[in-house]
Amino acid sequence: MNFLEKLNPAQKSAVTAGEGPVLVLAGPGSGKTRVLTQRIAYLIGYEGVRPYQMLAVTFTNKAAREMEHRVQQLLGEEMTRGLLLGTFHSTCARILRREAERLPVSSDFVIFDADDQQSVVKNAIRELNLNEKLYRPVAVHAAISRAKNELIGPEDFPVVTYRDEAVKRIYKRYQELIVASNGVDFDDLLLMTTNLLADNPDVREKYAQRFHHVLVDEFQDTNIAQYNLIKHLSSAYHNVFCVGDPDQSVYRWRGADYRNVLRFEEDHPSCQTILLEQNYRSKQTILDAAMAVIDRNPRRKRKQLFTERGAGEKIVFYEALDDYGEASFVVDTIAQLVASRQYEPGDCAVMYRTNAMSRLLEEAFLQARLPYRLVGAQRFYGRREVKDLIAFLRLVQNKDDEISLARVINVPPRGIGDKTLLALHTAARAANVTPGDVLLDLARGSDSPYFSHFTGRAALPLADFGGLFSAWRGLVSTYTVSELFDRIAQDIHYKEHLDDGTDEGKERWENVVELHRLADEYEDRPLTEFLENVALVSDQDTISEGNVPTLLTLHAAKGLEFGVVFIVGLDDGLLPHSRSFDEPEEMEEERRLFYVGITRAKDRLYILRAMRRGGRGYAEDTIESRFLSDLPAALVSGQSRAGKRKPSYGTEKSAWILPSPSRPIKIVELTFRAGMRVKHPVWGEGIVLDSRAQDSDEIVDVVFNSVGIKRLAASLANLTTLK
C-alpha cells in the first residue's frame, strides 16, 4: 500500500488528515476522486477502521461505482467488504426499510418515479376541484420538491398568496395519496430519513455510533435536507470528511446550496480546511482565465490554481456576424484541427447554455457531413415539443397522416382519450375514409353524419379539434410557414401548456422559439419544403457514438474534460441567462457555470458569440456577455465581425486590443432614462429600466409588454420615445 507516495503535498495532507471534521476544497482537475477514495483506503489500511464503520455518499450511481472500484483496486475486495458506499438516495432507502415500523409506510414501500409523481399531483388537483391550467402539475410538483428539500412538510408550507394556499392543499393531498399507496418519492427518501433521525434520538444514536467516519463527495451540491442528514449521521464522532468545490455549484435549480460549505465551517469551527490547487488537466492560461472569471464572485474562499503542464496557447475569441457564422466557425475549426492531425474528433467538445442552442450546431455538422454526439438531451428535432409542432404542421399539410394525428389530437389535453380515438378510427373504417376526413367533417358539428357515431362527451372535443384542423388547412395557401406556426401555437395555447413557470418549462418553450426561427427562413417557400428539410435533418439516425465531437450544455459538462473546448453564445441573455439579471445569486451561479465550462478544457479553449441571432429572416442584435470583460486581454487572441481584430475588453495592450490614438474618443450623450416610455418597431411599447454608455453607444434595458426585458443598442434599435 504505497499509494501515498504518488500524492502531492496537499492531497497527502487531505488523505492522512487526523480525526475530526475535514473540509477539502478541491479545484477543477485537482484529483478530488483520488483523494476521497484514497482517504477510505488509508483509514482502512493504515488506521485500522473497519469497513462497516464507514459511510461514503455521492450523487450518482456512476460515481459510487467508480469510487468502489478504485478502493477495491487499492485494497482488494476482502478488505472492503461491508463498506457502505452509495448515493444519498440509496443510503436513505436502506435506512428507511430497516426502520419502517416508525414510518407511515411499510418496509416494502415503492419509490414513485417522475411520471408517477406527476400523475399523483394531477389526481390531487382534480380531487380538490382546482384548475390544472392555473395549477400546472409540473410547477406544483417543483414547489413541493423545493419544500421537501428544505425540510418543509405540508403543514408548514409557507403561505403568502392565494396560490400558495392552494399549493399547500395540493401538497397535503399529494402526500396522503402517496402514503396510501405505500410509496415515497425521491425527495421523501431524504426528508423522511432526516426527520427520522431528528425525531428519534435512539435511532440517530444507533447510526451515529455505527459510522465512525462519514465521507461526502460533491459537497457543494448538497441541499438542506442532505446537509442535516450528514450532521445527524456524524453526530457521535464528528469524523466527517467533505470534498467539494463551491465554485462548481451550478445546480441551484435542483435545490443545491453552495452555502452549505459556509455552514459546515460555522458548525465545525475547529475543522481542518485543505485546498487542492494543483491542476492536472489544463494549461495555465486556461486556469488563469477561469480564476479571473470566478474571482468576481463574492463570499468565497479563493484558490490559486496552478499546473505543471505549461502556459499553453492563448484563448481564441471569435465574434461572428450571426449565429450561423458561429456554428460554421466551430465546425470548420474542428475539421481543421482533425485534418492537421493535432486532435482526434473525440477530443473536441462544444458547450452552450441552453439545449435550444444545439439546433444550428447540429445542422452545421450535418451539412458538413461530420458525425457528432449529443449529450444530456435529445437531439433538437427529437425533443417532444419540437416533434409536437412539426406533427401539427405535417397533419395540416397531409390530412391522412395518421401518425401525426395520433401524436397531436390530445395535445394539449382536450379530453380525447384512447377510447375516443378508437371510435374515431372505427367510424373512419366503416365509411372507408381516413380519420382526418372524419375530423374535417365533424367541424360542422351536429350537421355531420359522423356526429351521431360518438357519445356527446366524445363528439364535442372531436368537433372542436376538427374545427381547428379545418381552419388551419384553409390557411396553407395564404399563410407563410411562420404565420401558420404562430396560428397553431396560439389556437392550442401551446405556450401556456409548456411554460409552467419552471426552468424546464421555460427551456421547452425556448426550443419552440428556436423552431420558429427556422420557420422564419421559409417566408417565400412552401410548407412542403420546410417539412421535407426538417425530415432530412431529423432522420439522421446513424450518428456515430464513437470518436466524434461532443455537443452538450454547460450543466452536463460538469465532471468531464476535453482536449479542445468551444463555448458558444457569450451574449448577455444567453450567458449569463436573462433570468439571472435581477437575481444576484443566480448571476453568481451563471458565473460559476462559465467557470465550469472553461475548466473542462485541457489544451485549447475557444469562446464565441454572434452579433445577431434569430435566423436569416428577422435577426435580433445582441449584446456581448458581461463575462467577457473579466478575461485579461493578455490571455486572449481572436477575431470579430467575420475577421476583424477584437477592439475591446481588458486594460492591457495586446493582440486583442487595437489602440487608435489618432481617432478621438466619442462622447456618448444619453437619450433615454429610467421610466421613459418608448416604442420598438417589432416589440411595441415598453418602459426603460436603465440606460448607460458602453463602447461608443447607449445601451438601453427596456421591459416590453410583448416580450419582457430586452437589452438594446440605441444606435440599432430604432426606438422612439412616447409622451
N, C-alpha and C positions, 0 to 999 in steps of 0.2 A: 504493500500500500504506500507507494511513493508518489502519489498524485499531488501532494502538497508542493513538491519541488517544481512543478510546472506552473504554479500560480504567481502572478505579480504581487508585489508587497500589499497592495490594497485588498486584492482578492484573498490573499492568505490571512490578513487580519480579520476579514469577514468570516471566512471558513472556520478559523480557530478561535473566534471570539469566546469569551468566558460566559458564565451564566448570566441571566437577566435579560431584559428587553434589548433587542438589537434592531436598528433601522439601517438598511443598506439602500442608499440612493444610487441607483445604477444608471449611468448614462447609456445612450444607444450603442449597441455593438461592444459593450464592455464585459460580456461574458456572465451575465446575471444567472442564466440557467446553469452554467457550470458551477457558480458559487453556491447556488441553492442545493444542487444535487451533491456536491462535494461536502457541503455542510452536514447533510444527512449521513453521508458515508463517514465523515470524521467523527460524528457523535457516536455512531455505532462501532466503527473500527478502532478509534483511539480513546474515546471516553467511556466505552462500555455501556452505552444506553441501549436498552432492549428495543427492538423494532416496534413492538406493540405499545411502547410508551411514547411513540411519536405520531403526530398527525401533520401531514403536509397537504395543503389545499391550493388549488389553482382554479382557473376559469373554464378551461376546455378539456375535453377528454383527450384530445391530441397532445396537449401539453402534459397532462398527467401520465399518459403512456410513455412519452419521451423521457420524463423525469424518472419513472420507474425503470425503464430500460437502462438509462445511464447509471443509476445506483447499482443495479444488478451487475452491470459490466465492471464496476469498481469492486464490489464485494462478493458477488455470486448470489444465486437465488437463496441458498440456505440461510445466509446471514441476514437477509432482508425479509424473511418470512414473518408475517404478522404486521408489517408496516402498513398503516392506513394512509394511503396516498390517493387522492381523487379530487373531483370538483367539489365546490361548495354544495351544490345541489345533491350530488350522490352521497356525500357525507351526511347531510341533513336527513335525507331519506332513510339512511341506515339507522340513525339515532331515533327518528320518529317511529319506525317499525318496532324497535325494541321497547319504546316507552308508550306504546299505543294506548295502554289502559288509562293514561292520563289525558288522552286526546278525545275530541268529538268524533273521530273516525277510528276504525279498527285497523289492525296491523296489515291487512291485505288491501289497504286503500289503493285506489288507482290514481295516476297522475294525469290530469287533463292537459292535452296539448293545446297549441294556439287555436286551432279550429274549434276544439271542444269549448274553450273559454269563450270564444265569440258566440257560439250557439247558446251558452248559458246566459250570457249578457242579454242576448236578444230575447230569450224566454222571460228574463226578469223584467225587461222593459215592457213586453207585451202584458205580463201579468199585472203590472202596475198601471196599465192603460196609458202609457206615455207614447209620444210620437217619435218613431225611430228616425225621422228626418231631423227632428230637433235634438235628439239624444242619440247621436251616431254610436253604434256599438263599439267601433274601434276606438273612438275618442273616449267613451265612457270607461272602457277597459283600461286604456292608458292611464286615466286618472286613478282607477282602483289600484293598478300596478304601482304607480308612484307612491300612493298612500302606504301600501304594504311594505315597500322598500324603505319607507321612513318609519315603520313600526306603528302605523296608524290603522286601527281597526275600524269597522263600520260605525260603532257608537261614537268614536272620537273624530270622525271625519269632519274637518272644519267647514263651516257654512258661512259664507259671506253674501252670496247671491241666491236667488230662487233656483238657479241651475244647480248650484252646489247642493241645495237641499234635495233636489231630485236625484242627483248622482249618489248622495248618501243613501237614499232609499233603495236605489238600484244595487248599490254595493252590498247593503244588508241582505237583500233578497238573493243576489248572486251568491253570496257566501252560504246562505241557507240551502240553496239548490245544490251547490257543490257538496256540502256535507251530507245532505240527504242521499246523494249518490255514492257516499263513502269515497269521496275523492278529494284531491287537493290540486291546486295549480302550482306552477313553478315558484311563484312568489310566496305561496303558503309554506313551501319547504323551508324557506329562510325564516319567515315570520313565526311560524309555529315552533320551530326549534329554538329560536331566540327567546320567545315568550316562555317556552317550557323550562328553559334554564333559568330565566329571570324569576319565574313564579314558584319554582320548586327547588329550594336550596339543597335538598338531598340529592336530586338528580344532577344539579350543577356540580356539586362536590364530587359525585361519583366520576363524572367525565373529566373534571379538572384534575383529580388525583391520578387518573389513568394517564393523561397526556402530560408527561414531564416536559415535553418540548412541542411547541406548535410553530409550524413554518408556513409562511404565506407568500405566494407568488403573485406578481402584478398587483401589488397592494394598492396602487393608485386608482385601480378600477373598482375597488370595493364601495358598496353603498352603506347606508347607516345600519341596516339590519346585519350585514356581514361584519361590519366593524364591531358591533355589540356581541355578535356570536363569538368572534375571536377573543374578546375581553373575557367572556364567561368561561370559555374552554381553557384559557391560560391563567385563570384567577388563582390557582393554588401555587404554582411555581413561578409564574411570571417569566418563563423562558419562551418568549415569543420573538420570532425571527422573521422580520418582514422585508421583502425585497421589492422595489418598485422605482418608478421614475415619475414624479408629479408632472414633469414637462411632457409626458406622453399620455396624460389623462385626457382622452378625447371621446369618452362615452357618457357625457353628462346626460344626454337624452335617454340613456338606459338607467339612470339613477346613480351612476358612478360619481363619487365626490372626492376630488383630489385633496380636499381639506382634511380628509382622514389622516393624512401624513402629519399635518399640524396637530390634530387631536391626539395622535399617538405620542408625539413629543410632550404635549401638555399633560397627558395621563401618565406618562412614564418619564418624569424629569431626569431620572438617572440613566436613561437609555444611552447606549453607545450608538453614535451615528457615523457610518462609514461611507465615504464617497468612492464610487468606482468611476474613474475619469479617463482611464486609458482605453481608447477605442481600437478595436481590431478589424474594423470594417472599412472605414472611409479614409480618404485622403484629408490632409489637414485643411486645405482650402474649403472643403465641404463642411468640415466641423466648425471652422471659423464663421462661415455663413450661417450655420444653424445657431450658433451661440449669439450672433448678432441679432437674429430674429427673436429668440426666446428670452434674451436678457431684457427685452422691453416689458415683459410681464412682471407685475409686482408680486410681493408676498411669496417669494420662492428662494430656496437655497441654491445659490449659484454653483455650477460645476464648471471646471476648466477642462474641457475635453481636449485630449491630445492623442497623437498616434505616432507610431514609428514607421508608417508607410510612406512618408514624404509629403510634400506640398500638393503635388498633382496639378492638373490643368485648371485654368480659371473656369468659373461657371459661365455657361453660354446663355445669354438672354436674346430672345427673338420676339420682335413685335410685328405681327402680321397685319396686313391690311384688313382681313376679315377672318372669320372662324374657319372658312375653307382653306385659306392660306396657312393657318395654324396647323390644321390636320395634315396638310400636304408636306409642310416642313418636317413634321415628326416622321412621317413615313419615308420621305426622301432621305433624311439623315440616318435613319436606321438602315435603310438599304445601302447607303454609302459605307457605314461602319462595318456592315457584314461583308460587302463586296471587297473591301480593303483588308479583310481578314483580321481586323482589330478586335472584333467581338463576334460571338455567336448570336443568332436571333434571340435565344432564350436568355441572354444576358441583359436584354433591354426591357424596360417597363414604362408604361405611360399612365400617369396618375391624374385624377381630376376630382373636383369637389362633389359633384352630384352625378348620379347614374345617367341622367339625360344627356350629359356631355359625351357619352360614348358613341352616339349615333354617327356624327361626322367622322370620327376616328375610324369606326368600323367600316364605313363606306370608303374611306381613303385607302384602307388596307385591301378591301375587296377590289377596288378599281385598279390597284397596283398588282393584284393577284398575289398578294402576300398573306400567308396564314397568320392567325393570331389566336390568343387565348383570352377570354373574358372571365375575370374572377370576381366573385362576390355579388353577382347579379345576373339576371338573364340577359341575353343579348337584346339590344334595343327593340328589335321587331318581335321578340318573343315575350315581351312584358305584357301583362294582362290588359292594361288599359290601352296599350297601342294596338294589340290584336282586336280588342273590342271595336275600336273606331274604324279600323280597316275592314272588319267584318260588316259593320253597318254600311260602309261605302260599297263593299262588294255586293251586298244584298240589294242596295239601291240600283246598282249597275245591272245586276242579274237577278231577277225575281225568283228564279228557280234554284238559287244557291242554297240548298237545304242545310249545308254545314254551317254557313254563316248565320242562317236563320235560327238554328238551334242554339248558337252561341249567344245571340243578342236579344232574342224575343223576350227575355225576362231580365234584361239589363238596362237600367237599374230595375230592381224587383217591382213588378207590376201585377202580381197575382196570377201569373201564368205558370203553373206547375207542371210536373211530368204528366199527370192525368189529362190536363187540358191539351198539352202538346200532342199526346197520343190521340186524343179525339180529333185534333186538327188534321193529323196525318190520315186518320181513318176516313174523315169526310172528304179529303182530297183524293184518296184512292178510289172511293166509291163514285166520285164524279169524274174520275180519270183526268184530273188536273194536278197541279203541284200545290203544296201548302201555301206558297207565295200567292198563287192565283186566288185561293180561298180568302186569304187575309185582305187582298186588294178589294175583293168584292164585299167583304164584311165592313169595309169602310162606309158602306151605305146604311149600316145599322140594321134595323129590323126589316128593311126592304130587301135585304139579301136573302136568297133562298137557303143560304147556309146557316143563317142566324138560328133557325129552329133546331139545328143539329146539336146545339150546345145548351147547357143549363144557363140560366141568367147570370149566375156567378162567373161562368167561364166566357160567355159570349161578350159581355161588356168590355173586359180588358183586351180581348182579341180584336173587337171592333175598334177600340181606341188605338191600338197599335197599327191596325190596318189603315186607319185614317192618317196617321203619321207617315206610314210607309208609302201610301198613295201620294201624299203631298210632296215627299222627298223625290219620288220618281218624276213628278211633274216639273221639278226644278232642274233636272240634269241638263237639259238643253240650253238653259239660260244662265245658270249659276256657274261661277268658276269653282274649281275644286275646293279652294279655301272657304268660299262662301257657303258651299254645301256642307262642308265640315263644320263651320260655325252653326249653321241652322240645325243640324242634327244634334250637336252638343248642347245647344240651347233648349231644343224641344224636349230632350230627355233629362235635362237638368244634371248633366254629367259632372260639372264642376262641383256641385253640391254633393253629389254621390261620392266623389273621390276625396275632395279636400275637406276632411272632417276635423281639421284643427291640429292633427298630429303631424309629426315630421314625415312619417310615411305617407300620409295623405297629400301633404304639400309636394313631396317628391314625385308621387304618382301623377299629380296634375302638371308638374314641370315636364314630365315625359309627354303628356298630351300637347303642351305648348310647343315642345320640340318637334313633334309630328306635324303640328300646324305650320311651323316654319318651312318644313319640306313642302307641304301643300301649297304654300305661297308661291313656290317656284313654278307652279303649273298654271299660272294665270291665263296663258294663251294656249294651253294644251288640254286635251280631254281627260275625263276621269279614267277612261280605259288605260291611257298611257301611264298615269300615276299608279294605278293598281298593278300594272304589269311590271313597272320598275321596282315597286315595293316587293312584289313577289320574287323577283330575281335576287334581291338582297336577302330576303328572309328565308329563302330556300337553301342558303348555304349551310348544309348540314354536315359538310365534310371538313370543317375547320379542325386543323390539327391540334392535338393536346400535347405535342412533344416539344421539340426545340424551336419555340416560336416566341415572339414578343408577347408580353402580358399587358392587358388593359385592366385597370382596377381603380376603385375610389381610394382616396387617401385614408378613409377609415379602414378599408380592407387591407391596406398596405402595412398596417402596424404588425411588427414582428417579422417582416420579410426583408430581403436585401437583394439588390441587383447591381450588376456592373455599371449600367447606364440607366439613368432615370430622367424622364421627361415629365415635368409638372406643367400642365396646361391650364389656361383660364385664370391667369393672375390679373383679374379685373375686380374692382370693387363691386360687390353684389354677388360675385361668384366665390372668390376667395380674398377677403372674408365674405361670407354669405350675407346677403342683405338682412337676414333675420337677426344678425348679431349687432347691427348698427346702434341700436338703442339699449343694448344689454352688455355692460362691461364684462361680466363673467363669461358671456358667450363669445365676446370678442377675444378674450384671453384664450378660450378653447380653440377658436379659429387659428390663432397664432400657434398654439401647440400642434394643431393639425398640419400646418405648413412645416413646422419643425420636424414632425414625424416624416413627412414626405422627403424633405431634404436629406435626412439621416438614413434613408433607405439606400442612397447611392454609395457605391464603393469607390468608383473611379471618376465618373463623369456625371455632371448634372446640367440639364437644360431646363430653363424656365421660360414660359411663353405666355403671351397674351395677344388678343386681337383688338384692333382699333374699332371694329364694328362686329356686331353679332346679330343673328336673326335670319340668315338666309340671303339668297340673291335677290329677293324682292325688296321689301322694306327692311333695312338693317338699322339697328339702333346703335348709336355711338356709345362707346364705353369709356369708363374712367379707369386708369391703371390702378392696380391694387396698392393700397397704402403700405402693404408689407414690403413692396419693392424698395422703398426708400430706406428700409432698415439694413439693406445689404451694402457693406462697404464697397466703394467703387473699385478699389484695388483688387477685389476678388472676382470681378465680373467683366466679361467682354461680350460684345454682342451687336446685334443689328436691330433696326426698327424700320417701319414703313417700307417693307419689301427691299431692304438693302442698305438704308442709311444707318450711320452710326447712331447709337442712342445718346441724345444730348442732355440727359437729366440724371438725377439721383446722386446722393453722396456729396461729400465736400472735397474729396481728394481728386487731384488731376490724374487721369489715367486714360487708357484707350476707350473707356466708356464715356468719358466726358470730353466734349469738344468745346473749348473756350472760344468765344468770338469777341475779342477785345475791341474790334472796330465797329461792332454792332451795339448801339445803345440799348440799355435795358428798358423794356416797355413798362410804363406805369399803368397799372390796371385800375380804372375807376369803377367802383361797384355800382351797378344799375339796380339791383334787386336787394330787398331787405326782408327780414323775417316778418311774416304776417301779410305780405303783399299778395293780392290775388292776381293770378296770371292765367294765360290760356296757351295750350300747345296745339299745333295743327292736327295731331293724331289723338292725343290723350284727353283733350278738352281742358276744362277748368281745374285749377289747383291752387294751393296756398304755399307760399315759400316758407320753408322751415329754417334755412340757413343760406348764407352766401359768403364766399371768400375768394381771394385772389390765389391763383395757382398756375404756374408755368405760362405767364402772359395771357391768361384767360380768367374769366369769372366762372367759378364752379357753384352751381345753384342746386340745393336739395329742395325738391317740391313734392308735396303729397297731393296726388290726383285722385279725384273721386272714382275714376275708372280702373286705375292700375296700382294705386298705392304710391309708395315713396319711390322717386326716381332721382338720380344724381346726373346733372346735365352740364355740359359746357355751353355757356351762354352764347358763344360765337357760332355754335352749330345748331342750337336747339330751336331757334326761331320762336322764342317766347314773346308774347305780347302782354302788356300789363292791362288790368281791368280796374275800373273805378269802383 
